[in-house]
């Protein structure tokens, strides 16, 4: 049996799923967040640290963006920069955010 540490604070990765944006709104957000880059290709391209994974693409009925952040604090820092840009482009609503149970990379 593994020991339990009830008084230790544990940092949990969080996922954020954005729907209801168009590909054009996504691409404009990328340009604004990256000082004009066409694509974000590395976690270092993001304006804040803590990104673990980023996936964007056309789903059946909407363009969808899925991010995994190392912590809620990292996601909040990113959201502080992203949400005003989305609002300027008419994107309403909030992403679905949830703690990550399992995160595996290749």
C-alpha positions as CSV (number, residue, x, y, z in Angstrom):
1,X,0.0,0.0,0.0
2,X,1.3,3.5,-0.9
3,X,1.6,6.0,1.9
4,X,-0.9,8.8,2.0
5,X,0.0,12.4,2.5
6,X,-3.1,14.2,3.6
7,X,-1.4,17.5,4.4
8,X,0.5,17.8,1.1
9,X,-1.0,19.9,-1.6
10,X,-1.0,18.1,-5.0
11,X,-0.8,19.9,-8.3
12,X,-3.2,18.3,-10.8
13,X,-3.1,18.8,-14.6
14,X,-6.2,20.3,-16.1
15,X,-7.8,19.9,-19.5
16,X,-9.7,22.7,-21.2
17,X,-12.0,22.0,-24.2
18,X,-13.0,25.0,-26.3
19,X,-15.9,24.7,-28.7
20,X,-18.0,27.2,-30.6
21,X,-15.1,28.9,-32.3
22,X,-14.4,29.0,-36.0
23,X,-11.1,28.1,-37.5
24,X,-10.7,31.7,-38.5
25,X,-11.3,32.9,-34.9
26,X,-8.8,30.3,-33.8
27,X,-6.2,31.4,-36.3
28,X,-6.6,35.1,-35.4
29,X,-6.2,34.2,-31.7
30,X,-3.0,32.4,-32.5
31,X,-1.6,35.4,-34.4
32,X,-2.5,37.7,-31.5
33,X,-1.1,35.4,-28.8
34,X,2.1,34.7,-30.7
35,X,3.0,38.2,-32.1
36,X,2.0,37.3,-35.6
37,X,3.0,33.6,-36.0
38,X,0.8,31.6,-38.3
39,X,1.0,28.5,-36.1
40,X,2.0,27.6,-32.6
41,X,4.3,24.6,-32.9
42,X,6.0,24.3,-29.5
43,X,5.0,25.0,-25.9
44,X,7.5,27.8,-25.9
45,X,5.3,29.6,-28.5
46,X,2.6,30.1,-25.8
47,X,2.6,33.4,-23.9
48,X,2.7,31.6,-20.5
49,X,4.4,28.5,-19.2
50,X,2.7,25.3,-18.3
51,X,1.2,23.9,-21.5
52,X,1.5,20.1,-21.8
53,X,-0.5,19.5,-24.9
54,X,-2.5,21.4,-27.5
55,X,-4.8,19.9,-30.1
56,X,-7.0,21.9,-32.6
57,X,-9.1,20.7,-35.4
58,X,-12.4,20.5,-37.1
59,X,-14.9,18.2,-35.4
60,X,-18.1,17.1,-36.9
61,X,-20.1,20.2,-36.0
62,X,-17.5,22.7,-34.7
63,X,-13.9,23.6,-34.5
64,X,-12.5,22.2,-31.3
65,X,-9.4,23.1,-29.2
66,X,-8.2,20.9,-26.4
67,X,-5.4,22.0,-24.1
68,X,-3.8,20.2,-21.2
69,X,-2.1,22.5,-18.6
70,X,0.2,21.5,-15.8
71,X,-2.1,23.3,-13.3
72,X,-5.2,25.4,-12.8
73,X,-2.9,28.4,-12.2
74,X,-1.1,27.9,-15.5
75,X,-4.5,27.7,-17.3
76,X,-5.8,30.8,-15.5
77,X,-2.7,32.8,-16.6
78,X,-3.3,31.7,-20.2
79,X,-7.0,32.4,-19.9
80,X,-6.3,36.0,-18.7
81,X,-4.6,36.6,-22.1
82,X,-6.8,34.5,-24.3
83,X,-10.4,35.3,-23.2
84,X,-10.2,39.0,-24.0
85,X,-9.0,38.2,-27.5
86,X,-11.9,35.7,-28.0
87,X,-14.4,38.2,-26.7
88,X,-13.1,40.8,-29.2
89,X,-13.9,38.3,-32.0
90,X,-17.4,37.6,-30.7
91,X,-16.7,34.2,-29.0
92,X,-18.9,33.8,-26.0
93,X,-19.1,31.0,-23.5
94,X,-16.5,29.3,-21.5
95,X,-14.4,26.3,-22.1
96,X,-15.2,23.0,-20.3
97,X,-12.4,22.6,-17.7
98,X,-11.8,19.4,-15.7
99,X,-9.0,17.8,-13.7
100,X,-7.0,15.3,-15.7
101,X,-7.1,11.7,-14.4
102,X,-4.6,10.2,-16.8
103,X,-2.1,12.0,-19.2
104,X,0.2,9.9,-21.4
105,X,2.6,11.1,-24.0
106,X,4.6,9.1,-26.5
